[in-house]
Amino acid sequence: MRAGRLTATAIVVVLAGNAAGVWLLISGWRLFDASAQFVQRASPAPGRVVAYDRPLASSAGPLQPVVRFSVNRAESHEFRPHFATVWTGYDLGQSVIVLYDPDNPEDARVDDFWQLWFLPVGTGTFGASLIVVPLSALAWAFLGRRQLS
């Protein structure tokens, strides 16, 4: 009787994990689609890392780069990339390629894997693992139980 309850509990846990995995896969796809649409409509511009700043007024937390770019000689914009914690490899004053929305230049991102694709790919991969790993473990448990019988 105890083994039956463990199996029912395992199935419930697997189904809950799968539901979360499906939600994360859908979220990852939406994020991927949003990034792809942004890249399609975006225009490139030269940019430069002009400062490092803290996202909040407190002294704790990661430094966040401030990137300045010009749409034309008269119009200059600054932004802070979304993923300050993974920002590596750029020095103060270094040139970067910026992608910006021509209709809304305030919507800008560094043309970089971390800024464009990390969140969609990471979310989708984690969602897929929440589906595949529990189902594999459950299948292995059932196959192992059958072989013991």
Backbone as CSV, one residue per row, in Angstrom:
resi,resn,N_x,N_y,N_z,CA_x,CA_y,CA_z,C_x,C_y,C_z
1,MET,0.822,-1.192,0.000,0.000,0.000,0.000,0.868,1.260,0.000
2,ARG,1.963,1.253,0.755,2.841,2.411,0.829,3.454,2.732,-0.537
3,ALA,3.845,1.711,-1.281,4.428,1.925,-2.612,3.418,2.602,-3.530
4,GLY,2.144,2.265,-3.400,1.105,2.896,-4.219,0.993,4.387,-3.933
5,ARG,1.086,4.764,-2.656,1.020,6.176,-2.295,2.252,6.922,-2.789
6,LEU,3.399,6.288,-2.702,4.609,6.917,-3.213,4.501,7.160,-4.711
7,THR,3.937,6.216,-5.406,3.767,6.360,-6.853,2.796,7.486,-7.158
8,ALA,1.687,7.562,-6.427,0.723,8.638,-6.648,1.356,9.989,-6.335
9,THR,2.122,10.042,-5.259,2.811,11.285,-4.906,3.820,11.659,-5.985
10,ALA,4.557,10.669,-6.469,5.539,10.932,-7.522,4.861,11.453,-8.787
11,ILE,3.728,10.889,-9.129,3.008,11.340,-10.321,2.534,12.777,-10.151
12,VAL,2.034,13.111,-8.967,1.582,14.484,-8.704,2.763,15.456,-8.803
13,VAL,3.904,15.061,-8.225,5.089,15.924,-8.289,5.547,16.098,-9.738
14,VAL,5.549,15.023,-10.495,5.951,15.100,-11.901,4.993,15.984,-12.689
15,LEU,3.701,15.832,-12.463,2.721,16.666,-13.174,2.865,18.139,-12.809
16,ALA,3.118,18.421,-11.529,3.331,19.813,-11.117,4.590,20.374,-11.773
17,GLY,5.660,19.585,-11.781,6.891,20.017,-12.451,6.675,20.223,-13.939
18,ASN,5.910,19.328,-14.552,5.625,19.468,-15.978,4.807,20.720,-16.266
19,ALA,3.836,21.014,-15.395,3.032,22.230,-15.582,3.926,23.468,-15.505
20,ALA,4.826,23.492,-14.518,5.764,24.614,-14.415,6.681,24.658,-15.641
21,GLY,7.115,23.490,-16.093,7.976,23.423,-17.269,7.289,23.940,-18.522
22,VAL,6.032,23.576,-18.709,5.274,24.066,-19.870,5.133,25.587,-19.800
23,TRP,4.827,26.091,-18.594,4.701,27.541,-18.429,6.021,28.233,-18.761
24,LEU,7.141,27.675,-18.296,8.443,28.266,-18.594,8.800,28.158,-20.077
25,LEU,8.441,27.042,-20.711,8.675,26.925,-22.155,7.897,27.985,-22.929
26,ILE,6.645,28.178,-22.569,5.819,29.202,-23.231,6.399,30.586,-22.979
27,SER,6.803,30.844,-21.726,7.408,32.140,-21.394,8.702,32.344,-22.170
28,GLY,9.524,31.297,-22.242,10.771,31.384,-22.990,10.529,31.675,-24.465
29,TRP,9.514,31.023,-25.029,9.186,31.265,-26.439,8.726,32.705,-26.645
30,ARG,7.900,33.210,-25.736,7.438,34.605,-25.855,8.619,35.580,-25.750
31,LEU,9.520,35.322,-24.818,10.702,36.174,-24.683,11.584,36.095,-25.931
32,PHE,11.744,34.882,-26.470,12.523,34.698,-27.691,11.888,35.468,-28.850
33,ASP,10.569,35.343,-28.990,9.848,36.038,-30.056,9.971,37.550,-29.906
34,ALA,9.880,38.048,-28.670,10.023,39.491,-28.443,11.423,39.966,-28.817
35,SER,12.443,39.198,-28.465,13.817,39.569,-28.836,14.007,39.517,-30.347
36,ALA,13.456,38.482,-30.973,13.585,38.359,-32.430,12.897,39.523,-33.134
37,GLN,11.713,39.906,-32.673,11.018,41.039,-33.275,11.781,42.340,-33.054
38,PHE,12.354,42.478,-31.847,13.159,43.671,-31.577,14.340,43.747,-32.532
39,VAL,15.057,42.636,-32.715,16.230,42.609,-33.590,15.824,42.932,-35.035
40,GLN,14.660,42.448,-35.476,14.208,42.707,-36.845,13.931,44.186,-37.090
41,ARG,13.343,44.862,-36.107,12.988,46.271,-36.324,14.091,47.234,-35.886
42,ALA,15.092,46.737,-35.166,16.124,47.600,-34.597,17.116,48.086,-35.638
43,SER,17.671,49.223,-35.333,18.747,49.786,-36.148,20.019,49.784,-35.311
44,PRO,21.167,49.520,-35.927,22.426,49.544,-35.174,22.968,50.968,-35.054
45,ALA,23.687,51.188,-33.984,24.355,52.472,-33.775,25.610,52.211,-32.940
46,PRO,26.637,53.002,-33.165,27.819,52.851,-32.311,27.520,53.412,-30.919
47,GLY,27.999,52.693,-29.914,27.813,53.140,-28.540,29.112,53.033,-27.777
48,ARG,29.086,53.565,-26.569,30.287,53.551,-25.732,29.856,53.410,-24.271
49,VAL,30.609,52.589,-23.528,30.374,52.463,-22.094,30.951,53.721,-21.454
50,VAL,30.079,54.566,-20.879,30.527,55.868,-20.370,30.659,55.898,-18.853
51,ALA,30.042,54.939,-18.162,30.119,54.938,-16.695,29.654,53.597,-16.168
52,TYR,29.915,53.378,-14.897,29.334,52.261,-14.166,28.555,52.862,-13.012
53,ASP,27.375,52.342,-12.796,26.452,52.930,-11.843,25.817,51.817,-11.024
54,ARG,25.266,52.133,-9.906,24.484,51.179,-9.116,23.030,51.376,-9.495
55,PRO,22.279,50.275,-9.735,20.885,50.420,-10.155,20.012,51.092,-9.097
56,LEU,20.367,50.914,-7.846,19.620,51.539,-6.765,20.523,52.532,-6.057
57,ALA,19.955,53.381,-5.268,20.734,54.395,-4.571,21.653,53.787,-3.508
58,SER,21.359,52.553,-3.099,22.176,51.929,-2.059,23.566,51.601,-2.589
59,SER,24.487,51.356,-1.683,25.851,51.041,-2.100,26.021,49.551,-2.398
60,ALA,25.004,48.758,-2.117,25.085,47.315,-2.381,24.572,47.012,-3.780
61,GLY,24.901,45.850,-4.262,24.405,45.422,-5.564,25.460,45.554,-6.639
62,PRO,25.176,44.964,-7.788,26.172,44.968,-8.871,26.273,46.335,-9.527
63,LEU,27.439,46.592,-10.050,27.602,47.790,-10.864,26.912,47.554,-12.199
64,GLN,26.276,48.579,-12.678,25.555,48.485,-13.938,26.176,49.469,-14.918
65,PRO,26.544,49.000,-16.112,27.155,49.919,-17.073,26.130,50.905,-17.621
66,VAL,26.599,52.072,-17.954,25.788,53.077,-18.625,26.359,53.199,-20.030
67,VAL,25.502,52.978,-21.021,25.937,53.007,-22.416,25.306,54.226,-23.083
68,ARG,26.123,54.976,-23.795,25.636,56.145,-24.533,25.791,55.855,-26.027
69,PHE,24.759,56.231,-26.778,24.828,56.095,-28.231,24.116,57.272,-28.865
70,SER,24.427,57.514,-30.124,23.813,58.621,-30.862,23.036,58.079,-32.038
71,VAL,21.801,58.549,-32.157,20.971,58.197,-33.310,21.411,59.038,-34.495
72,ASN,21.622,60.279,-34.252,22.251,61.168,-35.220,23.118,62.116,-34.402
73,ARG,23.804,62.986,-35.040,24.758,63.824,-34.292,24.090,64.679,-33.223
74,ALA,22.819,64.998,-33.379,22.147,65.890,-32.436,21.415,65.146,-31.320
75,GLU,21.188,63.856,-31.492,20.354,63.116,-30.547,21.148,61.999,-29.865
76,SER,21.450,62.193,-28.596,22.234,61.228,-27.832,21.333,60.587,-26.764
77,HIS,21.521,59.287,-26.541,20.716,58.547,-25.555,21.636,57.729,-24.666
78,GLU,21.187,57.518,-23.430,21.888,56.642,-22.497,20.923,55.590,-21.992
79,PHE,21.445,54.390,-21.726,20.632,53.332,-21.141,21.516,52.416,-20.320
80,ARG,20.858,51.632,-19.483,21.539,50.628,-18.670,21.064,49.259,-19.138
81,PRO,21.980,48.389,-19.544,21.571,47.051,-19.978,20.823,46.303,-18.880
82,HIS,19.951,45.395,-19.294,19.079,44.668,-18.367,19.833,43.750,-17.417
83,PHE,20.875,43.102,-17.869,21.574,42.112,-17.061,22.893,42.665,-16.553
84,ALA,22.816,43.436,-15.491,24.029,44.023,-14.924,24.899,42.952,-14.277
85,THR,24.294,41.920,-13.722,25.057,40.929,-12.981,25.921,40.060,-13.893
86,VAL,25.562,39.933,-15.154,26.356,39.110,-16.056,27.216,39.960,-16.983
87,TRP,27.219,41.239,-16.736,27.982,42.140,-17.588,29.464,41.923,-17.328
88,THR,30.140,41.381,-18.286,31.578,41.182,-18.152,32.240,41.491,-19.482
89,GLY,33.492,41.804,-19.405,34.277,41.930,-20.621,34.292,43.297,-21.254
90,TYR,33.583,44.266,-20.724,33.592,45.605,-21.299,34.240,46.572,-20.327
91,ASP,35.122,47.378,-20.848,35.821,48.366,-20.038,35.177,49.732,-20.222
92,LEU,35.406,50.581,-19.265,34.950,51.954,-19.362,35.565,52.587,-20.605
93,GLY,34.732,53.188,-21.429,35.198,53.815,-22.659,35.199,52.905,-23.873
94,GLN,34.913,51.611,-23.661,34.929,50.666,-24.770,33.725,50.884,-25.698
95,SER,33.975,50.707,-26.981,32.915,50.823,-27.976,32.092,49.539,-28.027
96,VAL,30.786,49.680,-28.190,29.869,48.551,-28.341,28.879,48.887,-29.449
97,ILE,28.282,47.862,-30.009,27.213,48.067,-30.981,25.892,48.051,-30.221
98,VAL,25.096,49.064,-30.449,23.795,49.188,-29.804,22.714,48.963,-30.853
99,LEU,21.703,48.196,-30.490,20.511,48.071,-31.318,19.406,48.881,-30.640
100,TYR,18.741,49.726,-31.408,17.683,50.556,-30.840,16.464,50.545,-31.758
101,ASP,15.323,50.769,-31.171,14.068,50.846,-31.917,13.988,52.243,-32.537
102,PRO,13.948,52.363,-33.878,13.911,53.682,-34.512,12.697,54.512,-34.103
103,ASP,11.584,53.844,-33.774,10.388,54.573,-33.345,10.465,54.984,-31.878
104,ASN,11.330,54.335,-31.112,11.483,54.622,-29.688,12.944,54.391,-29.294
105,PRO,13.814,55.353,-29.549,15.244,55.163,-29.278,15.576,54.859,-27.807
106,GLU,14.645,55.124,-26.914,14.875,54.787,-25.500,14.889,53.272,-25.304
107,ASP,14.293,52.525,-26.236,14.302,51.061,-26.192,15.549,50.592,-26.923
108,ALA,16.615,50.381,-26.173,17.900,50.032,-26.765,18.543,48.899,-25.978
109,ARG,19.345,48.112,-26.673,20.069,46.998,-26.057,21.428,46.875,-26.718
110,VAL,22.381,46.388,-25.959,23.681,46.089,-26.536,23.509,44.842,-27.403
111,ASP,24.122,44.851,-28.580,24.057,43.709,-29.484,24.987,42.627,-28.943
112,ASP,24.436,41.823,-28.025,25.219,40.870,-27.257,24.299,39.709,-26.873
113,PHE,24.836,38.493,-26.854,24.031,37.326,-26.490,23.339,37.518,-25.155
114,TRP,24.056,38.011,-24.152,23.498,38.132,-22.801,22.305,39.071,-22.777
115,GLN,22.354,40.122,-23.551,21.287,41.121,-23.522,20.089,40.742,-24.394
116,LEU,20.333,39.970,-25.444,19.257,39.651,-26.379,18.666,38.257,-26.183
117,TRP,19.506,37.276,-25.888,19.051,35.885,-25.964,19.176,35.076,-24.680
118,PHE,19.923,35.538,-23.683,20.150,34.742,-22.487,18.851,34.399,-21.760
119,LEU,18.011,35.367,-21.510,16.765,35.111,-20.767,15.829,34.170,-21.527
120,PRO,15.576,34.370,-22.830,14.716,33.419,-23.534,15.279,32.004,-23.576
121,VAL,16.563,31.873,-23.876,17.176,30.549,-23.975,17.236,29.886,-22.601
122,GLY,17.629,30.635,-21.592,17.712,30.088,-20.241,16.356,29.658,-19.702
123,THR,15.336,30.472,-19.933,13.989,30.136,-19.475,13.474,28.894,-20.177
124,GLY,13.634,28.825,-21.485,13.189,27.654,-22.240,13.930,26.391,-21.857
125,THR,15.226,26.504,-21.661,16.031,25.334,-21.279,15.625,24.826,-19.900
126,PHE,15.437,25.729,-18.961,15.019,25.318,-17.620,13.623,24.690,-17.673
127,GLY,12.720,25.275,-18.471,11.388,24.695,-18.626,11.435,23.298,-19.213
128,ALA,12.262,23.104,-20.227,12.395,21.775,-20.840,12.945,20.770,-19.829
129,SER,13.898,21.208,-19.003,14.451,20.287,-18.007,13.412,19.912,-16.954
130,LEU,12.488,20.834,-16.644,11.416,20.514,-15.691,10.402,19.528,-16.275
131,ILE,10.442,19.335,-17.563,9.572,18.342,-18.190,10.322,17.027,-18.376
132,VAL,11.489,17.079,-18.965,12.225,15.873,-19.335,12.767,15.111,-18.124
133,VAL,13.393,15.806,-17.191,14.033,15.121,-16.060,13.012,14.381,-15.187
134,PRO,11.924,15.016,-14.725,10.961,14.266,-13.901,10.297,13.111,-14.657
135,LEU,9.973,13.326,-15.931,9.363,12.234,-16.703,10.338,11.071,-16.871
136,SER,11.601,11.387,-17.099,12.610,10.334,-17.221,12.768,9.570,-15.909
137,ALA,12.810,10.293,-14.803,12.931,9.638,-13.495,11.730,8.754,-13.205
138,LEU,10.535,9.246,-13.543,9.321,8.464,-13.316,9.318,7.215,-14.205
139,ALA,9.703,7.370,-15.462,9.761,6.217,-16.365,10.785,5.205,-15.881
140,TRP,11.923,5.671,-15.419,12.958,4.793,-14.904,12.465,4.036,-13.671
141,ALA,11.750,4.738,-12.802,11.206,4.100,-11.595,10.195,3.013,-11.964
142,PHE,9.322,3.312,-12.919,8.324,2.315,-13.316,8.966,1.133,-14.021
143,LEU,9.938,1.395,-14.888,10.619,0.292,-15.593,11.405,-0.551,-14.597
144,GLY,12.052,0.062,-13.645,12.788,-0.669,-12.629,11.882,-1.523,-11.771
145,ARG,10.702,-1.027,-11.458,9.741,-1.773,-10.652,9.214,-2.966,-11.429
146,ARG,9.009,-2.801,-12.739,8.512,-3.900,-13.573,9.542,-5.029,-13.655
147,GLN,10.817,-4.640,-13.778,11.873,-5.651,-13.902,12.058,-6.427,-12.608
148,LEU,11.766,-5.806,-11.462,11.881,-6.491,-10.171,10.734,-7.488,-9.957
149,SER,9.610,-7.271,-10.631,8.447,-8.146,-10.419,8.614,-9.500,-11.071
